[in-house]
Amino acid sequence: MTNDQKIVRVMQRMISPVWTEDMLETNLKCAAKLAKEVPIYYLLCTKEPSSAYVMKARIDKEDAQQ
């Protein structure tokens, strides 16, 4: 994902109001910082247990690279 896509994914999961432009800007800054500092993944999956194994393998790979 691009950095902008990561920011959008984080924003979609935030539970924080954006009633004003200032609130929106604050949330965007927070999402951008998170997207820069932690891995962000997007996984389309099924209810099958193998979905959990796929995600765990990706996280483990990320941990091994650090």
C-alpha positions as a LaTeX table, in Angstrom:
\begin{tabular}{lrrr}
\hline
Residue & $x$ (\AA) & $y$ (\AA) & $z$ (\AA) \\
\hline
Met1 & 0.00 & 0.00 & 0.00 \\
Thr2 & 1.07 & 3.55 & $-0.55$ \\
Asn3 & 1.54 & 5.82 & 2.45 \\
Asp4 & $-1.71$ & 7.62 & 1.62 \\
Gln5 & $-3.58$ & 4.30 & 1.50 \\
Lys6 & $-2.17$ & 3.38 & 4.90 \\
Ile7 & $-3.31$ & 6.70 & 6.34 \\
Val8 & $-6.82$ & 6.16 & 4.97 \\
Arg9 & $-6.94$ & 2.65 & 6.50 \\
Val10 & $-5.91$ & 4.02 & 9.89 \\
Met11 & $-8.45$ & 6.85 & 9.63 \\
Gln12 & $-11.21$ & 4.33 & 8.88 \\
Arg13 & $-10.49$ & 2.59 & 12.18 \\
Met14 & $-10.21$ & 5.66 & 14.39 \\
Ile15 & $-12.92$ & 6.36 & 16.90 \\
Ser16 & $-12.50$ & 10.10 & 17.09 \\
Pro17 & $-14.87$ & 12.84 & 15.97 \\
Val18 & $-14.11$ & 15.03 & 12.98 \\
Trp19 & $-16.78$ & 17.64 & 13.55 \\
Thr20 & $-14.46$ & 20.50 & 12.70 \\
Glu21 & $-11.61$ & 21.06 & 10.28 \\
Asp22 & $-9.18$ & 21.23 & 13.22 \\
Met23 & $-10.36$ & 17.84 & 14.51 \\
Leu24 & $-9.95$ & 16.34 & 11.05 \\
Glu25 & $-6.43$ & 17.74 & 10.72 \\
Thr26 & $-5.47$ & 16.41 & 14.16 \\
Asn27 & $-6.78$ & 12.96 & 13.25 \\
Leu28 & $-4.95$ & 13.01 & 9.92 \\
Lys29 & $-1.68$ & 13.91 & 11.64 \\
Cys30 & $-2.15$ & 11.10 & 14.14 \\
Ala31 & $-2.98$ & 8.58 & 11.39 \\
Ala32 & 0.04 & 9.70 & 9.36 \\
Lys33 & 2.33 & 9.26 & 12.36 \\
Leu34 & 0.94 & 5.79 & 13.06 \\
Ala35 & 1.25 & 4.77 & 9.40 \\
Lys36 & 4.88 & 5.87 & 9.42 \\
Glu37 & 5.84 & 4.13 & 12.68 \\
Val38 & 3.94 & 0.82 & 12.66 \\
Pro39 & 3.26 & $-1.74$ & 9.94 \\
Ile40 & $-0.18$ & $-1.36$ & 8.36 \\
Tyr41 & $-1.70$ & $-4.33$ & 6.57 \\
Tyr42 & $-4.86$ & $-4.83$ & 4.56 \\
Leu43 & $-6.08$ & $-8.39$ & 4.39 \\
Leu44 & $-9.21$ & $-9.60$ & 2.68 \\
Cys45 & $-9.98$ & $-12.95$ & 4.20 \\
Thr46 & $-12.55$ & $-15.61$ & 4.88 \\
Lys47 & $-13.73$ & $-17.13$ & 8.13 \\
Glu48 & $-11.37$ & $-20.03$ & 7.57 \\
Pro49 & $-8.64$ & $-20.61$ & 10.18 \\
Ser50 & $-6.06$ & $-20.40$ & 7.39 \\
Ser51 & $-6.76$ & $-16.64$ & 7.22 \\
Ala52 & $-5.33$ & $-16.23$ & 10.72 \\
Tyr53 & $-2.28$ & $-18.27$ & 9.75 \\
Val54 & $-1.65$ & $-16.07$ & 6.70 \\
Met55 & $-1.75$ & $-12.90$ & 8.81 \\
Lys56 & 0.44 & $-14.43$ & 11.52 \\
Ala57 & 3.01 & $-15.47$ & 8.90 \\
Arg58 & 3.14 & $-11.88$ & 7.57 \\
Ile59 & 3.55 & $-10.42$ & 11.06 \\
Asp60 & 6.25 & $-12.96$ & 11.90 \\
Lys61 & 8.07 & $-12.10$ & 8.65 \\
Glu62 & 7.94 & $-8.39$ & 9.56 \\
Asp63 & 9.29 & $-9.13$ & 13.05 \\
Ala64 & 12.13 & $-11.20$ & 11.63 \\
Gln65 & 13.17 & $-8.37$ & 9.30 \\
Gln66 & 13.50 & $-5.93$ & 12.20 \\
\hline
\end{tabular}
